[in-house]
């Protein structure tokens, strides 16, 4: 997966590790190889998971509300993350 392919607020699915098969939202790009992901449940906003891009599958779903909140420096809660994943229909 290319770094420029992935966006803040994009929904991704983990393909490796303990969290295999779970859905997350990207909250930050660290470099060309890593991103920070959260799900609001196991991976909360105060301790996001650092994950390699090659261990993620990008879905064609982007949370516009998440992008707006990050760009406007608004608070992002774990409940908001869970609600967004549920509204986007990927809550597994």
Protein Blocks (a to p, Z undefined) as FASTA:
>chain_A
ZZklpcghiacddfedjkgoiacddfbdfblmbccddehlmmcfklccdddfklpccdfb
dcfklmmmmmnopacdfklmmmmmmmnopaZZ
